[in-house]
Amino acid sequence: MKTKTILIILGLIFLAFVVFQAYFMFAQKDIETHQYKVIKTIDVVEIRKYESALFTSVKLNTGDYDKAGSEGFNALGGYIFGSNETKENIAMTSPVNMSLEDSVTMQFMVPKEYNKEDLPKPNQKNIEFKQMPEKTVAAISFGGWANNKKIEKYKNTLIQILDKNDIDYTNKFSFLGYNAPFEVFNRKNEVIVELK
């Protein structure tokens, strides 16, 4: 009897997990993303032109991905989920952008329906709004969960491919994360660098 009950409970947990993951995969299709055009593909690297866009951003006093990811998401997630002057919820966009520097800056794109003047004032003083100009970048993608080691590995692969093909790039590298931490399937991450 105990074994049967345990199997039923495990089955229900598994079913709930599958439904939960399917919901997030389906919901992902409706999330607004930072628009770009692929100019060309070199090996596993895409050369892209991104549109100008408005971002909410927060600068963090760490270059560690895990620490910056948690701290930055708490600040920016809090802002868009109502921690602002008017308690307004602002739709989540994708991807989350994190600069790869000694001090990480995390950014969420602001939905296109907003102008800088329309946005509610953040409760936290370290949140800023930045209008980013259009830019051309090189991007490399990878799956699974990101960590410092993986990001460094793909950053180095990106550099090797660009050097091999004589493509000039800046020192402005960023990590792009497309999934919520609890999403298991079809995870997508990228390392990008602005080109000269």
Summary of the structure (lengths in Angstrom):
residues: 196
radius of gyration: 19.1
end to end distance: 68.2
largest distance: 68.3
contacts: 535
relative contact order: 0.19
helix: 32%
strand: 34%
